[in-house]
């Protein structure tokens, strides 16, 4: 599994609020409902969700 901090694009010393903001931004960008038929976006969404 990849490092969750790298997946979310935050520093290791990031606070919970920073981590939550990064997750929500990435989840919104790659959500399958907003990217229908895009398998890469769905895979990235799953990766981001697992990291969070």
Phi and psi in radians as a Rosetta constraint file:
Dihedral C 1 N 2 CA 2 C 2 CIRCULARHARMONIC -1.263 0.35
Dihedral N 2 CA 2 C 2 N 3 CIRCULARHARMONIC 2.776 0.35
Dihedral C 2 N 3 CA 3 C 3 CIRCULARHARMONIC -1.154 0.35
Dihedral N 3 CA 3 C 3 N 4 CIRCULARHARMONIC 2.164 0.35
Dihedral C 3 N 4 CA 4 C 4 CIRCULARHARMONIC -1.022 0.35
Dihedral N 4 CA 4 C 4 N 5 CIRCULARHARMONIC -0.616 0.35
Dihedral C 4 N 5 CA 5 C 5 CIRCULARHARMONIC -1.151 0.35
Dihedral N 5 CA 5 C 5 N 6 CIRCULARHARMONIC -0.692 0.35
Dihedral C 5 N 6 CA 6 C 6 CIRCULARHARMONIC -1.175 0.35
Dihedral N 6 CA 6 C 6 N 7 CIRCULARHARMONIC -0.724 0.35
Dihedral C 6 N 7 CA 7 C 7 CIRCULARHARMONIC -1.050 0.35
Dihedral N 7 CA 7 C 7 N 8 CIRCULARHARMONIC -0.746 0.35
Dihedral C 7 N 8 CA 8 C 8 CIRCULARHARMONIC -1.445 0.35
Dihedral N 8 CA 8 C 8 N 9 CIRCULARHARMONIC -0.225 0.35
Dihedral C 8 N 9 CA 9 C 9 CIRCULARHARMONIC 1.281 0.35
Dihedral N 9 CA 9 C 9 N 10 CIRCULARHARMONIC 0.601 0.35
Dihedral C 9 N 10 CA 10 C 10 CIRCULARHARMONIC -2.116 0.35
Dihedral N 10 CA 10 C 10 N 11 CIRCULARHARMONIC 2.784 0.35
Dihedral C 10 N 11 CA 11 C 11 CIRCULARHARMONIC -1.286 0.35
Dihedral N 11 CA 11 C 11 N 12 CIRCULARHARMONIC 2.732 0.35
Dihedral C 11 N 12 CA 12 C 12 CIRCULARHARMONIC -1.092 0.35
Dihedral N 12 CA 12 C 12 N 13 CIRCULARHARMONIC -0.453 0.35
Dihedral C 12 N 13 CA 13 C 13 CIRCULARHARMONIC -1.704 0.35
Dihedral N 13 CA 13 C 13 N 14 CIRCULARHARMONIC 0.290 0.35
Dihedral C 13 N 14 CA 14 C 14 CIRCULARHARMONIC -1.154 0.35
Dihedral N 14 CA 14 C 14 N 15 CIRCULARHARMONIC 2.523 0.35
Dihedral C 14 N 15 CA 15 C 15 CIRCULARHARMONIC -1.379 0.35
Dihedral N 15 CA 15 C 15 N 16 CIRCULARHARMONIC 2.933 0.35
Dihedral C 15 N 16 CA 16 C 16 CIRCULARHARMONIC -1.036 0.35
Dihedral N 16 CA 16 C 16 N 17 CIRCULARHARMONIC -0.645 0.35
Dihedral C 16 N 17 CA 17 C 17 CIRCULARHARMONIC -1.136 0.35
Dihedral N 17 CA 17 C 17 N 18 CIRCULARHARMONIC -0.720 0.35
Dihedral C 17 N 18 CA 18 C 18 CIRCULARHARMONIC -1.131 0.35
Dihedral N 18 CA 18 C 18 N 19 CIRCULARHARMONIC -0.715 0.35
Dihedral C 18 N 19 CA 19 C 19 CIRCULARHARMONIC -1.132 0.35
Dihedral N 19 CA 19 C 19 N 20 CIRCULARHARMONIC -0.764 0.35
Dihedral C 19 N 20 CA 20 C 20 CIRCULARHARMONIC -1.091 0.35
Dihedral N 20 CA 20 C 20 N 21 CIRCULARHARMONIC -0.770 0.35
Dihedral C 20 N 21 CA 21 C 21 CIRCULARHARMONIC -1.080 0.35
Dihedral N 21 CA 21 C 21 N 22 CIRCULARHARMONIC -0.753 0.35
Dihedral C 21 N 22 CA 22 C 22 CIRCULARHARMONIC -1.102 0.35
Dihedral N 22 CA 22 C 22 N 23 CIRCULARHARMONIC -0.766 0.35
Dihedral C 22 N 23 CA 23 C 23 CIRCULARHARMONIC -1.061 0.35
Dihedral N 23 CA 23 C 23 N 24 CIRCULARHARMONIC -0.857 0.35
Dihedral C 23 N 24 CA 24 C 24 CIRCULARHARMONIC -1.099 0.35
Dihedral N 24 CA 24 C 24 N 25 CIRCULARHARMONIC -0.683 0.35
Dihedral C 24 N 25 CA 25 C 25 CIRCULARHARMONIC -1.110 0.35
Dihedral N 25 CA 25 C 25 N 26 CIRCULARHARMONIC -0.845 0.35
Dihedral C 25 N 26 CA 26 C 26 CIRCULARHARMONIC -1.184 0.35
Dihedral N 26 CA 26 C 26 N 27 CIRCULARHARMONIC -0.690 0.35
Dihedral C 26 N 27 CA 27 C 27 CIRCULARHARMONIC -1.098 0.35
Dihedral N 27 CA 27 C 27 N 28 CIRCULARHARMONIC -0.708 0.35
Dihedral C 27 N 28 CA 28 C 28 CIRCULARHARMONIC -1.158 0.35
Dihedral N 28 CA 28 C 28 N 29 CIRCULARHARMONIC -0.734 0.35
Dihedral C 28 N 29 CA 29 C 29 CIRCULARHARMONIC -1.137 0.35
Dihedral N 29 CA 29 C 29 N 30 CIRCULARHARMONIC -0.575 0.35
Dihedral C 29 N 30 CA 30 C 30 CIRCULARHARMONIC -1.982 0.35
Dihedral N 30 CA 30 C 30 N 31 CIRCULARHARMONIC 0.175 0.35
Dihedral C 30 N 31 CA 31 C 31 CIRCULARHARMONIC -1.101 0.35
Dihedral N 31 CA 31 C 31 N 32 CIRCULARHARMONIC 2.338 0.35
Dihedral C 31 N 32 CA 32 C 32 CIRCULARHARMONIC -1.029 0.35
Dihedral N 32 CA 32 C 32 N 33 CIRCULARHARMONIC -0.549 0.35
Dihedral C 32 N 33 CA 33 C 33 CIRCULARHARMONIC -1.183 0.35
Dihedral N 33 CA 33 C 33 N 34 CIRCULARHARMONIC -0.477 0.35
Dihedral C 33 N 34 CA 34 C 34 CIRCULARHARMONIC -1.611 0.35
Dihedral N 34 CA 34 C 34 N 35 CIRCULARHARMONIC -0.183 0.35
Dihedral C 34 N 35 CA 35 C 35 CIRCULARHARMONIC -2.316 0.35
Dihedral N 35 CA 35 C 35 N 36 CIRCULARHARMONIC 1.088 0.35
Dihedral C 35 N 36 CA 36 C 36 CIRCULARHARMONIC -1.092 0.35
Dihedral N 36 CA 36 C 36 N 37 CIRCULARHARMONIC 2.339 0.35
Dihedral C 36 N 37 CA 37 C 37 CIRCULARHARMONIC 1.413 0.35
Dihedral N 37 CA 37 C 37 N 38 CIRCULARHARMONIC 0.018 0.35
Dihedral C 37 N 38 CA 38 C 38 CIRCULARHARMONIC -1.731 0.35
Dihedral N 38 CA 38 C 38 N 39 CIRCULARHARMONIC 1.712 0.35
Dihedral C 38 N 39 CA 39 C 39 CIRCULARHARMONIC -1.142 0.35
Dihedral N 39 CA 39 C 39 N 40 CIRCULARHARMONIC -0.590 0.35
Dihedral C 39 N 40 CA 40 C 40 CIRCULARHARMONIC -1.156 0.35
Dihedral N 40 CA 40 C 40 N 41 CIRCULARHARMONIC -0.709 0.35
Dihedral C 40 N 41 CA 41 C 41 CIRCULARHARMONIC -1.151 0.35
Dihedral N 41 CA 41 C 41 N 42 CIRCULARHARMONIC -0.682 0.35
Dihedral C 41 N 42 CA 42 C 42 CIRCULARHARMONIC -1.132 0.35
Dihedral N 42 CA 42 C 42 N 43 CIRCULARHARMONIC -0.732 0.35
Dihedral C 42 N 43 CA 43 C 43 CIRCULARHARMONIC -1.125 0.35
Dihedral N 43 CA 43 C 43 N 44 CIRCULARHARMONIC -0.723 0.35
Dihedral C 43 N 44 CA 44 C 44 CIRCULARHARMONIC -1.146 0.35
Dihedral N 44 CA 44 C 44 N 45 CIRCULARHARMONIC -0.697 0.35
Dihedral C 44 N 45 CA 45 C 45 CIRCULARHARMONIC -1.036 0.35
Dihedral N 45 CA 45 C 45 N 46 CIRCULARHARMONIC -0.773 0.35
Dihedral C 45 N 46 CA 46 C 46 CIRCULARHARMONIC -1.124 0.35
Dihedral N 46 CA 46 C 46 N 47 CIRCULARHARMONIC -0.698 0.35
Dihedral C 46 N 47 CA 47 C 47 CIRCULARHARMONIC -1.112 0.35
Dihedral N 47 CA 47 C 47 N 48 CIRCULARHARMONIC -0.783 0.35
Dihedral C 47 N 48 CA 48 C 48 CIRCULARHARMONIC -1.125 0.35
Dihedral N 48 CA 48 C 48 N 49 CIRCULARHARMONIC -0.743 0.35
Dihedral C 48 N 49 CA 49 C 49 CIRCULARHARMONIC -1.111 0.35
Dihedral N 49 CA 49 C 49 N 50 CIRCULARHARMONIC -0.708 0.35
Dihedral C 49 N 50 CA 50 C 50 CIRCULARHARMONIC -1.164 0.35
Dihedral N 50 CA 50 C 50 N 51 CIRCULARHARMONIC -0.619 0.35
Dihedral C 50 N 51 CA 51 C 51 CIRCULARHARMONIC -1.221 0.35
Dihedral N 51 CA 51 C 51 N 52 CIRCULARHARMONIC -0.581 0.35
